[in-house]
Amino acid sequence: MVGFARLRRGRCMDRREIAKQEQLGAQRFQLKDLLKTRMLGAELDASKGVGPGFDFLRLALAILIFYGHTSLLTVVATPPTFASDLSAATNAGDLVSMTISALKTRGYVLFVPMFFALSGFLVAGSALRLQHVGQFLGFRVLRILPALLVEVTLSALILGAIFTTLPLRDYFTDPQFFRYFGNIVGHITFHLPGVFTSNPKTDYVNGALWTLPPEFFCYLILSALMILGILGRRQIVLVLFVACAIVIVPASLFYGIGITGTFYSTSAIVSYFVAGVLTFLYREKVPLNFGAAIICGLVALAAVPYPRMAFVLVPFLTYLTVWVGLQSWLALPFMKGRDYSYGIYLYNFPICQAIIATIPGISRGQLIVSGLITSLAFAAFSWHFIEKPFLRFKSLLVSDRFKIGRWTRTARTNAAETDKA
């Protein structure tokens, strides 16, 4: 019996050693795979069209944008743009210190453009698969509208009613209260009557909603490309994009056209989205290289203090975004089938404002912890009970498409037979 037990323990040790060696081998393979140049299209095909790091990227960008919001919401003064401050540097030391300060206070400006570049890349694939404008827009509505409608309604009916300084009768009859529901269709209003009037960021209920009009505009552009039959002809899309860049890049660099003091302008946001679309269209020709990604990241960080570099950064940030999304070592198995990024993005701003109003003088560190936990809880609720259930209606749109497709093919066959007759 003793000998049998020793033999059994020995076999268990062997299995553990083998498992350990396999794990080390997998890690070595991942490092080797990281440094190896691959083609974007081949990597995307290998992962069945779903980049293994996209779940991580969406979640990370949403959390980083939340982190940036905590900086905006806990200071009374607007952080400097540094566009003119850097020119006042008298020596290299001043320049370095101002650049580091800009990265700390404005580094978050990179994340929204990255979100739009990622959106362009992913949505282009959806558009090409559907090849039907109605269903494409239907998919976009199902993804965006339900959660947005719930968030806007909760903010107006519950959050506003709790934090308004007005009598409730005055609050619910104020024209500004009704205008707030225009956010659902992209008519952006940041204020609710008497809400958050004492916060450092006065009156703003949900500043994150500013991205909705540019997002809707991006979808309209993509729809137009589909209607005109251009989306499948990538050379034309590339020529149009380059032609626009030849005009807008010098205009933004030398005259500040399209620049708002940050990277946030509709033209800039649309540029990142279209760059993501182009990256998908040319996916089999784009190499994935670790060194190139590092260079793109360094260029992006160096450009943060200079808002006029917004358009110059488009190819760099877009490449970095897609590269991160296709890294297998960033896969989050526990997030498979879950996308909390949209919920975090929608809810983090009003949640932070509510916490600041409830606990005046709260430190930024405390706001980050409490705000992130609460935002994650709301995002999880939004995904499991609102977003995901509505996404099931996609199957109805797809089935309709198949019916239309069969009808079209039958009609064409009948027409051809008629012509032969």
N, C-alpha and C positions, 0 to 999 in steps of 0.2 A: 504493500500500500504506500509506504514511504517513497519507494522508487517511482511508483506511478505518479505520485503527487509532484515529485521533482521533475519528472518528464513533462508533466502538464504545465508546470510553471515555466519550464524552459521553452516550451512551444509558445506560451503566451508572451514571453520575452522576445522570442523571435518575431512574432507577429507585430509587437510594438515597435521593434527595431525596423522592420520592413516598412511599417506605416510612417515612421519618422523619416526614413530615407526617401520614401515617396513624396512626403510633404516638402522636404528640402529640395528634391528634384523639381517639384512643381514651382517652388519659389525661384529656383535658378532659371527655370524655363520662362517664368513671367518676366524676370529681369532681362533675359536675352530677348524675349519678345518685345519688351518695351523699347530696347535700343535698336531693334531691327526696323528697317524701312519697309512699310507695306503700303498697298494701295487702298484708298478709302473704300472704293466700291467692293473690292474683294473682302475686306474686313466686315463690311456691312452685310454682304451676302452670307458670310460665315456665321454671323449672328442672327440670320434669318430676318434681316431688315430692321432689327431692333438693337441699337447700340448698347452694349452691356453697361456703359457708364452713364447713360442718359438719365436714369433714375437718380443716381447720385448728383449729377449736374443740376437737374431741376431743383432738387431739395436744397443743395448747397447754395445755389443762386438765390432762392427764396429766403433762406436764413440770412445770407449776407446782405440782402436788401433790407430785411428787417433790422439787422445790425446797423446799417446806415441810417435808417429811420430813427433809431434811438438817439443817434447823435443830433439829428435835426430837431427832435422833440424835447430835448433836455437843455437846450441853450436858448436864451432869449434873442440873441443877435444871430443873424444869418451868417454862416461860415463864409469866410472870404473866398473869392474865386481864384485868387493868386495870379490871374492873367496879367495884371499890371504890377502886383507886388514883386514878382520875380525880377522885373526890370529894374527895381530899386536896389537890388543886391550890389554891394560895393566890392565884394571879393568872393572867392570860391567857397569860403566857409558859410557866408550868408546864403549863397545859392543852395548849398547842400542842406542847410537847416530849414530853409523855406520849402525845399522840395520834400523833405521828410515830413514837415508839417502838413503839406498839401496831401501827401499820401494818407496821413492819419485822418484828416478831416474830409477828404474828397475821394478816397480810394473807391468808395462805393459807386461812383459814377460809372464804373466799368460794367457793373453787373446787369443793369437794365438793357444796355446794348447787346450783351451776351445772351440774355433771355430772348431778345428778338432775333438774333442770328440763329439760335437754336430752334426757335419757332419756325423761321423760314425754311430751315433744313428739313424739319420733320413734316411740316404742312405741305411742302412741295411733293414729298413722297405720297402723301394722302391724295393730293390733287391729281397726280399722274395715275395713281391706281384707279381712282373713281372715273376720271375723264368725263365728268358730268357736273356742270356748274351748280345746278340746283341741289344735288346731293352733297357737293363740297360745302356749300354755304349752310346746308342743313346740319352737317356734322359740326361745323364751327358754332352754330347756334346752340346745339345740344351740349357742346363742351363749355361754352362761356355763360350763356344766359341763365340757366337755373340757379347756379351758385351765386351769381351776381344779383339776381332778383331777390334771393333770400337775404343776402348780406345787406343790400340797400334797405329792404323792408325792416329787418331787425334794427338797423341803425336808426331809421326814422321813427319807428313805432315804440321801440323799447329803450335803446341807448339814449336817444334824444329826450324821451320823456323823463328818464331818470336824471339826466345831467343838465337839463335846461334851467335857466334862471327865471324863465317866464312862467306865469300861471299856465296850467295845462290847457285850459280853454284857448288862451292866446296862442300857445305853441301850436296846437293842432289846427288852428284856423289861419295861421300865418301863411302868406303866399310862398315864402321860402321853404316851408315844410313840404308843400306840394311840388315845388320845383326840384326838390332833392330826388324825387322818383325819376326825374329825367336821366339820372345816371344809368338807369337800366338800358336806355337806348343810345347812350353815348353823349348825351347833353350834360356835360359835367358841371356839377355844383358841389363845392367843398363844404358848404356851411349849412347848418341847421340853426333855427332861431334860438339864440341864447345858450347854445351848447359850447362848452369848453372855452368860455370867454376869459377865464383866468389862467389858462394854461400858457406856458411859454410860447408854444405855437398856437396863437390865438385863433379860435373859431374853426380851425380845420378839423373836420370829422374823419375824413378818409382821403388823405393826400395821394394815396397810391392809385386812385382812380384816374389820374391824369393820363395814364397810358392807354386808356380805352379807345379814344378817337384815333391815335396812330395805329393801334392794332386793327380796328375796323377798316381803316384806310389800306393797310397792308393786304387784308383779305380781298378788298375790292380790286386792288391792282392785280392780284393773282387771278381773280375771277376774270378780269379783262383779258389777261394773257391767255386764259383757257378759251374764252369766247372767240378771240381772234385767231386761235390755233397756233399761237406763238410759243406757248409753254413747252411744247414738245420739240421745238426748233431752238435748241440752246444757243446756237450761234447768233441768232437775232437778239435773244435776251442779253447775251454778253455784249454785243455791239451797243445796244441801247444803254446798258449799265455803264459801259466805258465812256460813252458820249456824255452822259450826265455827269460822270465823275470828272471829266476834263473841264467841265464848266464849274461845278460846285466846289471842287477841292481848292483851286486858286482863289475863288471868290470868298471861301470861308477863311483861308489862311491869311489873305492880305486885307480883306475888307470886313471880315466877321459876319458875312452873310450866312444865315442858317445857324448861327451860334447864339445861344441864349445865356451865356455865362457858365453853363454846364454843357455836358454832351446831350442834354435833353432838348431836342427840337424834333418836330415831326419829320422833317427831311432827313435828319440824322438817323432817327429810329427806322425809317423806311429803308434807308441805305443798308443798314445791318440786316434787315429782314431779307431784302433782295439778294444780298451777298450770301446769305444762308441758302436761299433758293438755288442760286448759281452753283454753290458748292455741291449741292445734291445732284444737279443736272450734269456736272462734270466729275462725279464721284469716282469713276474708273480711271481718271487721269490725275487725281490729286493724291500725292504720296503722304503717308502718315509717318512723320519723322520726329523723334524726340528732340533732337537739336533744334529743328525749326520751331517746335512748340515753345522751347525755352526762349529762343530769340523773340518770338512773338509776345511772350509774357513780359520780357524785359522792356521791349519797346512800349508796350501798353502802360507799364508802371512809370516809365520815364515820361510819358506824355500826359499823365494825370494832371500836372499843374498847368497844362496849356489847353484850355477848352477849344481853341481853334484847331486843335489836332483831331477833333472828333471824326472828320471824314477821312483823314489820312489813316486812322487806325482801323478802318472798316475791314480790310483783308487780314490784318494781324489778329484782331479779336475774334473774327469769324473762324479763322483757322484754328486758333487756340481752343475755342468752344467745341468745335467738332472733334478735334483731337482728344480732348478730355472725355467726350461722350462715347468714344470708341475704345476706351481702355478697359480691358477685362478685369484688371486688378481693382478697379473702382466699383465693381458690381455690388449691388446691395440686395442679396437674396430675400431679406425680410421685407423689402419694399416692392417685390414683384407683385404686379396687379394692384398696386396702390400708388396714387399720385397726390401727395399732400401739398405740393408746391403752390398750386393755384389758391387753395384755401389759406395757406400761410400768407400769401401775397395780399389776398382780399381782406383778411381780418386783422393783420398785425398792427396796422396804423390806428384804427379806432380802439383796439384793445389797449394799446400803449397810452393813447390819449385818456382813456377811462381810468387807467391805473394812476396816471399823473394827476388827474383831477381828484381821485380818491385819496391819494397819498401825496400831498404837496411837498415838494422838496426831495422827492425820492431820487436816489443816486442813479447814475446811468447803469452801473453794474447790477443794482437791484432790479431796475427796469428790464434789463436784458434777460435775467433769469425768470422773473415772473411773467414778462411779456411773451417769451418764447414758449414756456410751458402752456400758457393759456392759448396762444395762437396754434400750437400743435394740437391741442384738444379740439378746438373749433375746426381746424383743418381736417382732422380725422372724422369728425361728425359730418362735415360738409361732403367729404369724399364718399363715405359709406352710405349715407342716407339721402344725399341729394345728387351729387355728380355722377357716381357710378350707376345708380338706378336709371337716371335719364339717358346715360350712354347706351343702355340696352335698346333704346329706340332706334339706334343706328341700323339694326337688322331690318327694320321696316323700310328704311330708305334704300338699303342695299337690295332688298327683295323687289322693290318697285323698279329699281334700276334694271334688274335682270328681266323683269317683265317688259320694260320698254325696249331693252336690248333685243329680246326675242321677237317682239313685235316689229322692230326695225328690220331685223334680218329677214323675217318672213315677208315684210312689205317689199324689201329690195329683191328678194327671190321671185316674188310674184310679178314685180315690174319687169324683171329680166326675162321671165318666161313669156310675158305679154309681148315684149319687144321681139323676141324670137319668133313668136307666132305671127 
